[in-house]
Amino acid sequence: MDKSSFTITEMSAAPDVKFQAAGYIIYETAGLFEKALNDSFQEEPKSLTIDMENVVVFTSVGIRVILKAVKTAKKKGIDFKVENPSETVRSVLKLSNLDKMLLR
């Protein structure tokens, strides 16, 4: 897998938006990740879920994108969560103390 390889696919639309992310969430791909989440907020969903089972690399830039999305979701009354985190994602979320807030 190419180091800059990242995909985010919308699996379902509002009112319960779900994305599947795969690949590398790094500086070069964070913009795509952030844009997909921001675009989904325009749909005014009740919930937003990101399946991160296939995320291979997850850096602090990904944490920044997620924290920004959490803030926006909270403001808009949207339930935001991460599901099926890969071991990499789970480790980074745990180190960031975000696992309890985001994982269900």
C-alpha distances in whole Angstrom, upper triangle without the diagonal:
4,6,8,7,9,12,15,17,21,22,26,28,31,33,30,27,24,20,17,14,11,8,9,13,14,16,15,14,17,19,17,18,21,22,21,23,26,26,27,30,32,32,34,32,34,31,27,25,21,19,16,15,12,11,9,11,15,17,20,20,18,22,24,22,23,27,27,27,29,32,32,32,34,36,36,37,33,32,29,26,23,22,20,19,16,18,16,17,21,21,21,23,25,25,26,29,27,27,30,30,27,26,29
4,5,5,9,12,15,18,22,23,27,29,32,34,31,28,25,21,18,15,12,9,9,12,12,14,12,12,15,17,16,17,20,21,21,23,25,26,26,29,31,32,34,33,34,31,28,25,22,21,18,18,14,13,11,12,15,16,19,18,18,21,23,21,23,26,27,26,29,31,31,31,34,36,36,37,34,33,29,27,24,24,22,20,18,20,17,18,22,22,21,24,26,26,26,29,28,28,31,31,28,28,30
4,6,9,12,15,18,22,24,27,29,31,33,31,27,25,21,18,15,12,8,7,10,9,11,9,10,13,15,15,15,18,20,20,22,24,25,26,28,30,31,33,32,34,31,27,25,21,20,17,17,14,12,10,9,12,13,16,15,15,18,20,19,21,23,24,24,26,29,29,30,32,34,34,35,32,31,28,26,23,23,22,19,17,18,15,16,20,20,18,21,24,23,23,26,25,25,29,29,26,26,29
4,6,10,13,16,20,22,25,27,29,31,29,25,23,19,17,13,11,8,6,8,8,9,6,7,10,12,11,12,15,16,17,19,21,22,23,25,27,28,30,29,31,29,25,23,19,19,16,18,14,12,11,10,12,13,16,14,14,17,18,17,19,22,22,22,25,27,27,27,30,32,32,33,30,29,26,25,22,23,22,20,18,19,17,17,21,21,19,21,24,24,23,26,25,25,29,28,25,26,29
4,7,10,13,17,19,22,24,27,29,26,23,20,16,14,11,8,6,6,9,10,12,9,8,11,13,11,12,15,16,15,18,20,20,21,24,26,26,29,28,30,27,23,21,17,17,14,15,12,10,10,10,12,14,17,15,14,18,19,17,19,22,22,22,24,27,26,27,30,31,31,32,29,28,25,23,20,21,20,18,16,18,16,16,20,21,19,21,24,24,24,27,25,25,28,27,24,24,27
4,7,10,14,16,19,20,23,25,23,19,17,13,11,7,6,4,5,7,9,11,9,6,9,11,8,8,12,13,12,14,17,17,18,21,22,23,25,24,26,23,19,17,14,13,11,13,10,8,9,10,11,13,16,14,12,16,17,14,16,19,19,18,21,23,23,23,26,28,27,28,25,24,21,20,17,18,17,15,15,17,15,14,18,19,18,19,22,23,22,25,22,22,25,24,21,21,24
4,6,10,12,15,17,20,22,20,16,14,10,8,6,5,7,9,9,12,14,12,9,11,12,8,8,12,12,10,13,15,15,15,18,20,20,22,21,23,21,17,15,12,12,11,12,10,9,11,12,13,16,18,16,13,17,18,15,16,20,19,18,20,23,22,22,25,27,26,27,23,23,19,18,16,16,16,15,15,18,17,15,19,21,19,20,23,24,23,26,23,23,26,24,21,21,23
4,7,9,12,14,16,18,16,12,10,6,6,4,6,9,11,10,13,15,14,10,11,11,8,7,10,10,7,10,13,12,12,15,17,17,19,17,20,17,13,12,9,9,10,12,10,10,13,14,14,16,18,16,13,16,17,14,14,17,17,15,18,20,19,18,22,23,22,23,20,19,16,15,13,14,15,14,15,18,17,15,18,21,19,19,22,24,23,24,21,21,23,22,18,19,20
4,6,9,11,14,16,14,11,8,5,5,7,9,12,14,14,17,19,18,14,14,15,11,10,13,12,9,11,14,12,11,15,16,15,18,16,18,16,13,12,10,10,11,13,12,13,16,17,17,20,21,19,16,19,20,16,16,20,19,17,19,22,20,19,23,24,22,23,19,19,17,16,14,14,15,16,17,20,20,18,20,23,22,21,25,26,25,27,23,23,25,23,20,20,21
4,6,7,10,13,11,7,6,4,7,9,12,15,17,16,20,21,20,17,16,16,13,11,13,12,8,10,13,11,9,13,14,12,15,13,15,13,10,10,9,10,12,14,14,15,19,20,19,22,23,21,18,20,21,17,16,20,19,16,18,21,19,17,21,22,20,20,17,17,15,15,14,14,16,17,18,22,22,19,21,24,23,22,26,28,26,27,23,23,24,22,19,19,20
4,7,10,12,10,7,5,5,7,10,13,16,19,19,22,24,23,20,19,20,16,15,17,16,12,13,16,14,12,15,16,14,16,14,15,13,11,10,10,10,13,14,14,16,19,21,21,24,25,23,20,22,23,20,18,22,21,18,20,23,21,19,22,24,21,21,17,17,15,15,14,13,14,16,18,22,22,20,21,25,24,23,26,28,27,28,24,23,24,23,19,19,19
4,7,9,7,5,5,7,10,13,16,20,22,21,25,26,26,22,21,21,18,16,18,17,13,13,15,14,11,13,14,12,13,11,12,11,10,10,11,12,15,17,18,19,23,24,23,26,27,25,22,23,24,21,19,22,21,18,19,22,20,17,20,22,19,19,15,15,14,15,15,14,16,18,21,24,25,22,23,27,26,24,27,30,28,28,25,24,25,23,19,19,19
4,6,6,5,7,9,12,15,19,22,24,22,26,27,26,23,22,21,18,17,17,16,12,12,14,11,8,11,11,8,10,8,10,10,9,11,12,14,17,19,20,21,25,26,25,27,28,25,22,24,24,20,19,22,21,17,18,20,18,16,19,20,17,17,14,14,14,15,16,17,19,21,23,27,27,24,25,29,28,26,29,31,29,29,25,25,26,23,20,21,20
3,5,5,9,11,15,18,21,25,26,24,27,28,28,24,23,22,20,18,18,16,14,13,13,12,8,9,10,6,7,5,7,8,9,11,14,16,19,22,23,23,27,28,26,28,28,26,23,24,24,21,19,21,20,16,17,19,16,14,17,17,14,14,11,12,13,15,17,18,20,22,25,28,28,25,26,30,28,26,29,31,29,29,25,25,25,22,20,21,20
4,6,10,13,16,19,23,26,28,26,29,30,30,26,25,24,22,20,19,19,16,14,15,14,10,11,11,8,7,4,5,7,9,11,14,17,20,22,24,25,28,29,27,29,29,27,24,25,25,22,20,21,20,17,17,19,16,13,16,17,13,12,10,11,12,14,17,17,21,22,26,29,29,26,26,30,29,26,29,31,29,28,25,24,24,21,19,20,19
4,6,10,13,16,20,23,25,23,26,28,28,24,23,23,21,18,18,18,15,13,15,14,10,11,13,10,9,6,6,5,6,8,11,13,17,19,21,21,25,26,24,26,27,25,22,22,23,20,18,20,19,15,16,18,16,13,15,17,14,13,10,9,10,11,13,14,17,19,22,25,26,22,23,26,26,23,26,28,26,26,22,21,21,19,16,17,16
4,7,10,13,17,20,21,20,23,25,24,21,19,19,17,14,15,14,11,10,12,11,7,9,11,9,9,6,8,6,5,6,9,11,14,17,18,19,22,23,21,24,24,22,19,20,20,17,15,18,17,13,14,17,15,12,15,17,14,14,10,10,10,11,12,13,16,17,20,23,23,20,21,25,24,21,24,27,25,25,21,21,21,19,16,16,16
4,7,10,13,17,19,17,21,23,23,19,18,18,16,13,14,14,11,10,13,12,9,12,14,12,13,10,11,8,6,5,6,7,11,13,14,15,19,20,19,21,22,21,17,18,19,16,14,17,17,14,15,18,16,14,17,19,17,16,13,11,10,10,10,10,12,14,17,20,20,17,19,22,21,19,22,25,23,23,20,19,20,18,14,14,14
4,6,10,13,15,14,18,20,19,16,15,15,13,10,12,12,9,9,12,12,10,12,15,14,15,13,14,11,8,6,5,6,9,11,12,12,16,17,16,19,20,18,15,16,18,14,13,16,16,13,15,18,17,15,18,20,19,19,15,14,11,11,10,10,12,13,15,18,18,15,17,20,19,18,21,23,22,23,19,18,20,18,15,15,16
4,7,10,13,13,16,19,18,15,15,16,13,11,13,14,11,11,15,15,13,16,18,17,19,16,18,14,11,9,6,5,6,8,8,9,13,15,14,17,19,18,14,16,18,15,14,18,18,15,17,20,19,18,21,23,22,22,18,17,14,12,10,9,10,11,12,16,16,13,16,19,18,17,20,22,22,23,19,18,20,19,15,15,16
4,7,9,9,12,15,15,11,11,13,11,8,12,13,10,11,15,15,14,17,19,19,20,18,20,17,13,10,7,6,5,8,7,6,10,11,11,14,16,15,11,14,16,13,12,16,17,15,17,20,19,18,21,24,23,23,19,18,15,13,10,11,11,10,11,14,13,11,14,17,16,15,19,20,20,21,18,17,20,19,15,15,17
4,7,8,12,15,14,11,12,14,12,10,14,15,13,14,18,18,17,20,23,22,24,22,24,20,17,14,10,9,7,7,5,4,7,9,10,14,16,15,12,15,17,15,15,19,20,18,20,23,23,22,25,27,26,27,23,22,18,16,13,13,12,11,10,13,12,11,14,16,16,16,19,21,20,22,20,19,22,21,18,17,19
4,7,9,13,12,9,11,14,12,11,15,16,15,16,19,20,20,23,25,25,27,25,27,23,20,17,13,12,9,10,6,5,5,7,9,12,15,14,12,15,17,16,16,19,20,19,21,24,24,24,27,29,29,29,26,24,21,19,16,16,14,12,11,13,11,11,15,16,15,17,20,20,20,23,21,20,23,23,20,19,22
4,6,9,9,7,9,12,11,10,13,15,15,16,19,20,20,23,25,26,27,26,27,24,20,18,14,14,11,12,9,6,6,5,6,9,12,11,9,13,15,14,14,18,19,18,20,23,23,23,26,28,28,29,26,25,21,19,16,17,16,13,12,13,11,11,14,15,13,15,18,18,18,21,19,19,23,22,19,20,22
4,7,8,6,6,9,9,8,10,13,13,13,16,18,18,20,22,24,25,24,25,22,18,16,13,13,10,13,11,7,8,6,5,6,9,7,6,9,11,10,11,14,15,15,17,19,20,20,23,25,25,26,23,22,18,17,14,16,16,13,12,14,11,10,14,14,12,13,17,16,16,19,17,17,21,20,17,18,21
4,6,5,6,9,10,10,11,14,15,16,18,20,21,22,24,26,27,26,28,25,21,20,16,17,14,16,14,11,10,7,6,6,8,6,7,10,11,11,13,15,16,16,19,20,21,22,25,26,27,28,25,25,21,20,17,19,19,16,15,16,13,12,16,16,13,15,18,17,16,19,18,19,23,22,19,21,24
4,6,5,8,10,10,11,14,15,16,17,19,21,22,24,26,27,27,29,26,23,22,19,20,17,20,18,14,14,11,10,8,9,6,8,11,11,11,14,15,15,17,19,20,21,23,25,26,27,28,26,26,22,22,20,22,22,19,19,20,16,16,19,19,15,17,20,19,18,21,20,22,25,24,21,23,27
4,6,7,9,10,12,13,15,16,17,19,21,22,24,26,28,27,30,27,23,23,19,20,18,20,18,15,14,12,12,11,12,9,11,14,14,13,16,18,18,18,21,23,23,24,27,28,28,30,28,28,24,23,21,23,23,21,20,21,18,17,21,21,18,20,23,22,21,24,23,24,28,26,24,25,28
4,6,6,7,9,10,11,13,15,16,17,19,21,23,24,24,26,24,20,19,16,17,15,17,15,12,13,11,10,11,12,9,9,13,13,11,13,16,16,16,19,21,20,21,24,25,26,27,24,24,21,20,18,20,20,18,18,20,17,15,19,20,17,18,22,21,20,23,21,22,25,24,21,22,25
4,5,5,6,8,10,11,12,14,16,17,19,21,22,22,24,21,18,17,14,16,14,17,16,13,14,12,10,9,10,7,6,10,9,7,10,13,12,12,15,17,17,18,21,22,22,24,22,22,18,18,16,19,20,17,17,19,16,14,18,19,16,16,20,19,18,20,18,20,23,21,18,20,23
4,5,5,6,9,10,10,12,14,15,17,19,21,21,24,22,18,18,16,18,17,20,18,16,17,15,14,13,13,10,10,13,11,9,12,14,12,13,16,17,16,18,21,21,22,24,21,22,19,19,18,21,22,20,21,23,20,18,21,22,19,19,23,23,21,23,21,23,25,23,21,23,26
4,5,5,6,9,10,11,12,15,16,17,20,20,22,20,17,16,14,16,15,18,16,14,16,15,14,14,15,12,11,14,13,10,13,15,14,13,17,18,17,18,21,22,22,24,21,21,18,19,17,19,20,19,19,22,20,18,21,22,20,20,24,24,22,24,22,23,26,23,20,22,25
4,6,5,7,9,10,11,13,15,16,18,17,20,17,14,13,10,12,12,15,14,12,14,13,11,12,13,10,8,11,11,7,9,12,12,10,14,16,15,15,19,20,19,21,18,18,15,15,14,16,17,16,17,19,17,14,18,19,17,17,20,21,19,21,18,19,22,20,17,18,21
4,6,5,6,9,10,11,13,15,16,16,19,17,13,14,12,15,14,18,17,15,17,16,14,14,13,10,9,11,9,6,8,11,9,8,12,13,12,13,16,17,17,19,16,17,14,15,15,17,19,18,19,22,19,16,19,21,18,17,21,21,19,21,18,19,22,19,17,19,22
4,5,5,6,9,10,11,13,15,16,19,17,14,15,14,16,16,20,19,17,20,19,17,17,17,14,12,15,13,10,12,14,12,10,14,15,13,14,18,18,17,19,17,18,16,17,17,19,21,20,22,24,22,20,23,24,21,21,25,25,23,24,21,23,25,22,20,22,24
4,6,5,6,9,10,11,14,13,16,15,11,12,11,13,14,17,17,16,19,18,16,18,18,15,13,15,14,11,12,14,13,10,14,16,13,14,17,18,17,18,16,16,14,15,15,17,19,18,20,23,21,18,21,23,21,20,24,25,23,24,21,22,24,21,18,20,22
4,5,5,7,9,10,11,11,14,12,9,10,9,13,13,17,17,16,19,18,16,17,17,14,12,13,12,9,9,11,10,7,10,12,10,10,14,14,13,15,12,13,11,12,12,15,18,17,19,22,21,17,20,22,19,18,22,23,20,21,18,19,21,18,15,17,19
4,5,5,7,10,11,12,14,13,11,13,13,16,17,21,21,19,22,21,19,19,18,16,14,15,13,10,11,12,10,7,11,12,9,10,13,13,12,15,13,14,13,15,16,19,21,21,23,25,24,21,23,25,22,21,24,25,22,23,20,22,23,20,18,20,22
4,5,5,7,10,11,14,14,11,14,14,17,18,22,21,20,24,23,21,22,22,18,17,18,17,13,14,16,13,11,14,15,12,12,16,16,14,16,14,16,14,17,17,20,22,22,24,27,26,23,25,27,25,23,27,28,25,27,23,24,26,23,20,22,24
4,5,5,7,8,11,10,8,11,11,15,17,20,20,20,23,23,21,22,22,19,17,18,17,14,13,15,13,10,13,14,11,10,14,14,12,14,11,13,12,14,15,17,20,20,23,26,25,21,23,26,24,22,26,27,25,25,22,22,23,20,18,20,21
4,5,5,7,10,10,8,12,13,17,19,22,23,22,25,25,22,23,22,20,18,18,17,14,13,14,12,9,11,12,8,8,11,11,9,11,9,11,11,14,16,18,21,22,24,27,26,23,24,27,25,22,26,27,24,25,21,22,23,19,17,20,21
4,5,8,12,12,12,15,16,20,22,25,25,25,28,28,25,26,25,22,21,21,20,16,17,18,15,12,15,15,11,11,14,13,10,13,12,15,14,17,19,22,25,25,28,31,29,26,28,30,28,26,29,31,28,28,25,26,27,23,21,24,24
4,6,9,11,10,14,16,19,21,24,25,25,28,28,26,27,27,24,22,23,22,18,18,19,17,14,16,17,13,12,15,15,11,13,11,14,14,17,19,21,24,24,27,30,30,26,28,31,29,27,30,32,29,29,25,26,27,23,21,23,23
4,7,9,10,13,16,19,22,25,26,26,29,29,27,28,27,25,22,22,22,18,17,18,16,13,14,15,11,10,12,12,8,9,8,11,12,16,18,20,24,24,28,31,30,26,27,30,28,26,29,31,28,28,24,25,25,21,20,22,22
4,5,7,10,13,16,19,22,24,24,27,28,25,27,26,24,22,22,21,18,17,18,17,13,13,15,12,9,12,13,9,9,7,9,10,13,15,17,20,22,25,28,28,24,25,28,27,24,27,29,26,26,22,23,22,19,17,19,19
4,7,10,14,17,20,22,24,25,28,28,26,28,27,26,23,22,22,19,17,18,17,14,13,15,13,9,11,12,9,7,5,6,9,12,15,16,20,21,25,28,28,24,24,28,26,23,26,28,26,25,21,21,21,18,16,17,17
4,7,10,13,16,19,21,21,25,25,23,24,24,23,20,19,20,17,14,16,16,12,11,14,12,9,11,13,10,9,5,4,6,8,11,13,16,18,21,24,24,20,21,24,23,20,23,25,23,22,18,18,18,15,13,14,13
4,7,10,13,16,18,17,21,21,19,21,21,19,16,16,17,14,12,13,13,10,10,13,11,8,11,13,11,11,7,6,5,7,9,11,14,15,18,21,21,17,18,22,20,18,20,23,21,20,16,16,17,14,11,13,13
4,6,9,12,14,14,18,19,17,19,19,19,15,15,17,14,11,14,15,11,11,14,14,11,14,16,15,14,10,8,6,5,6,7,10,11,15,18,18,15,15,19,18,15,18,21,19,19,15,14,15,13,10,10,11
4,6,9,11,11,14,15,13,16,17,16,12,13,15,12,10,13,14,11,12,15,15,13,16,18,17,17,13,11,8,7,5,6,9,9,12,15,15,12,13,16,15,14,17,19,18,18,14,14,15,14,10,10,12
4,6,8,9,13,14,13,16,18,18,14,15,17,15,13,16,17,15,15,19,19,17,19,22,21,20,17,14,11,9,6,5,6,7,9,13,13,11,12,15,15,14,17,19,19,19,16,14,16,15,12,10,12
4,6,5,9,10,10,13,15,15,11,13,16,14,12,15,17,15,16,19,20,18,21,23,23,22,19,17,13,10,7,6,6,5,6,10,10,7,9,12,12,12,14,17,16,17,14,13,16,15,12,11,13
4,6,8,11,11,15,18,18,15,16,19,17,16,19,21,19,19,23,23,22,24,27,26,26,22,19,16,13,10,8,5,5,5,8,9,8,10,13,14,13,16,18,18,19,17,15,17,18,14,12,14
4,6,9,11,14,17,17,14,16,19,17,16,20,22,20,21,24,25,23,26,29,28,28,24,22,19,16,12,11,9,8,6,10,10,9,12,14,15,15,18,19,20,21,19,17,20,21,17,16,17
4,6,7,11,14,14,11,13,16,14,14,17,19,18,19,22,23,22,24,27,27,27,23,22,18,15,12,12,10,8,6,9,8,7,10,12,12,13,16,17,17,19,17,16,19,19,16,15,17
4,7,10,14,14,12,14,17,17,16,19,21,20,22,25,26,25,27,30,30,30,27,25,21,19,15,15,13,10,7,9,7,8,11,12,12,14,16,17,17,20,18,17,21,21,18,17,20
4,7,10,11,9,12,14,14,15,17,19,19,20,23,24,24,26,29,29,29,27,25,21,19,15,16,15,11,9,10,7,8,11,11,10,12,15,15,15,18,17,17,20,21,18,18,21
4,7,8,6,8,11,11,11,14,16,16,17,19,21,21,23,25,26,26,24,22,18,16,13,14,14,10,9,10,7,6,9,9,7,9,12,12,12,15,13,14,17,17,15,15,19
4,5,5,7,9,10,11,13,15,16,17,19,21,21,23,25,26,27,25,23,20,18,15,17,17,14,13,13,9,9,12,11,8,10,13,11,11,14,14,15,18,18,16,17,21
4,5,5,6,9,10,10,12,14,15,17,18,20,21,23,24,25,23,22,19,18,16,18,19,15,16,15,12,11,13,12,8,10,12,11,9,13,12,14,17,17,15,17,21
4,5,5,6,9,10,11,13,14,16,17,18,20,21,23,24,22,22,18,18,16,19,20,16,17,17,14,12,15,15,11,12,15,14,12,15,14,16,19,18,16,18,22
4,5,5,6,9,10,11,12,14,15,16,18,20,21,22,20,19,15,14,12,15,16,13,14,15,12,9,12,13,10,10,14,13,11,14,12,14,17,16,13,15,19
4,5,5,6,9,10,10,12,14,15,16,18,20,20,19,18,14,13,12,15,16,13,14,15,12,10,12,12,8,8,11,11,8,11,9,11,14,13,11,14,17
4,5,5,6,9,10,11,12,14,15,17,19,20,18,18,15,15,14,18,19,17,18,19,16,13,15,16,12,11,15,14,11,13,11,14,17,15,14,16,20
4,6,5,6,9,10,11,12,14,16,17,18,16,16,13,13,13,16,18,16,17,19,16,13,16,17,13,13,16,16,13,15,13,15,17,15,13,16,19
4,5,5,6,9,10,10,12,14,15,16,14,13,10,10,9,13,15,13,15,17,15,12,13,15,12,10,14,14,12,13,10,12,14,11,9,12,15
4,5,5,6,9,10,11,12,14,15,14,13,11,11,12,15,18,16,18,19,17,14,15,16,13,11,14,14,11,12,9,12,13,11,10,13,16
4,5,5,6,9,10,11,13,14,13,14,11,13,14,18,20,19,21,22,20,17,18,20,16,14,18,18,14,15,13,16,17,14,13,16,19
4,5,5,6,8,10,11,12,10,11,8,10,11,15,18,17,19,21,20,16,18,20,17,15,18,19,16,16,13,15,16,13,11,15,17
4,5,5,6,9,10,10,9,9,6,8,11,14,18,16,20,21,20,16,17,19,16,13,16,17,14,14,11,13,13,10,9,12,15
4,5,5,6,9,10,10,11,10,12,14,18,21,20,23,24,23,19,20,22,19,16,19,19,16,16,13,16,16,12,12,16,18
4,5,5,6,9,8,10,10,13,15,19,22,21,24,26,25,21,22,24,21,19,22,22,19,19,16,18,18,15,14,18,19
4,5,5,6,5,7,6,10,13,16,20,20,23,25,24,20,21,23,21,18,21,22,19,19,15,17,17,13,12,15,16
4,5,5,6,7,8,11,15,18,22,21,25,26,25,22,22,24,22,19,21,22,19,18,15,17,16,12,12,16,17
4,6,8,10,11,15,18,21,25,24,28,29,28,25,25,27,25,22,24,25,22,21,18,20,20,16,16,19,20
4,6,9,11,14,18,21,24,24,28,30,29,25,26,28,26,23,26,27,24,23,20,22,21,17,17,20,20
4,7,9,13,16,19,23,23,27,29,29,25,25,27,26,22,25,26,23,22,19,20,19,15,15,18,18
4,6,10,13,16,19,20,24,26,26,22,22,25,23,20,23,25,22,21,17,18,17,14,13,15,15
4,7,10,13,16,17,21,23,23,20,19,22,21,18,20,23,20,19,15,15,14,11,10,12,12
4,7,10,14,14,18,20,20,16,16,19,18,15,17,19,17,16,12,13,13,9,7,10,10
4,7,10,11,14,16,17,13,13,16,15,12,14,17,15,14,11,10,10,8,5,6,7
4,7,7,11,13,13,10,10,13,13,10,13,15,14,14,10,9,11,9,6,5,7
4,6,9,12,13,10,10,14,14,12,14,17,17,16,13,11,12,12,8,6,7
4,6,9,11,9,9,13,14,12,14,17,17,17,15,12,14,14,11,8,9
4,6,8,5,6,9,10,9,11,14,14,15,12,10,13,13,10,8,10
4,5,5,6,9,10,11,12,14,15,16,15,12,15,17,14,12,14
4,6,5,6,9,10,10,12,14,15,14,12,15,17,15,13,15
4,5,5,6,9,10,11,12,14,14,12,16,17,15,14,17
4,5,5,6,8,10,11,12,11,9,13,14,11,10,14
4,6,5,6,9,10,10,9,7,10,12,10,9,12
4,5,5,6,9,10,10,9,12,14,13,12,15
4,5,5,6,9,9,9,12,13,12,12,16
4,6,5,6,5,5,9,9,8,9,12
4,5,5,6,5,8,10,10,10,13
4,5,8,8,11,13,13,13,17
4,5,8,10,11,11,13,16
4,6,7,8,10,11,14
4,6,5,6,8,11
4,5,5,5,9
4,6,6,8
4,6,8
4,7
4
